[in-house]
Amino acid sequence: MSITATELEILKIIKEKNGLISMKELSSKARYEIGYTYILCKSLSKHGCVGFFTYSSCRITAKGKSLVIEQERIKAAGSFII
């Protein structure tokens, strides 16, 4: 499974907000139109990374959290390469 950098950015924002966020707040923080933000969340939902709490809010799943943690670990390991 592969997700885009934009989808990863959305996951990171949701994770920072303790795993539950409204679409309005998410689109504001990501600086995307709310319709595009919803489409990104629907895509992440198909991958099992996000679940919809209600129509207007979503939550990160365990799979989504592990993806964000894995990407952070890879980024941290890459910064120490000389």
RALINBEL-V213096 format. One record per residue. N is the residue number from 1. SS is DSSP state (H for helix, E for strand, - for the rest). BURIAL is + if it has 9 or more other C-alpha atoms within 8 Angstrom, else -. Layout:
# RALINBEL-V213096
((N/SS/BURIAL) (N/SS/BURIAL))
This chain:
# RALINBEL-V213096
((1/-/-) (2/-/-) (3/-/-) (4/-/-) (5/H/-) (6/H/-) (7/H/+) (8/H/+) (9/H/+) (10/H/+) (11/H/+) (12/H/+) (13/H/+) (14/H/+) (15/H/+) (16/H/-) (17/-/-) (18/-/-) (19/-/+) (20/E/+) (21/E/+) (22/E/+) (23/H/+) (24/H/-) (25/H/-) (26/H/+) (27/H/+) (28/H/+) (29/H/-) (30/H/+) (31/-/-) (32/-/-) (33/-/-) (34/H/+) (35/H/-) (36/H/-) (37/H/+) (38/H/+) (39/H/-) (40/H/+) (41/H/+) (42/H/+) (43/H/-) (44/H/+) (45/H/+) (46/H/-) (47/-/-) (48/-/+) (49/-/+) (50/E/+) (51/E/+) (52/E/+) (53/E/+) (54/E/-) (55/-/-) (56/-/+) (57/E/+) (58/E/+) (59/E/+) (60/E/+) (61/-/+) (62/H/-) (63/H/+) (64/H/+) (65/H/+) (66/H/-) (67/H/-) (68/H/+) (69/H/-) (70/H/-) (71/H/-) (72/H/-) (73/H/-) (74/H/-) (75/H/-) (76/H/-) (77/H/-) (78/H/-) (79/-/-) (80/-/-) (81/-/-) (82/-/-))
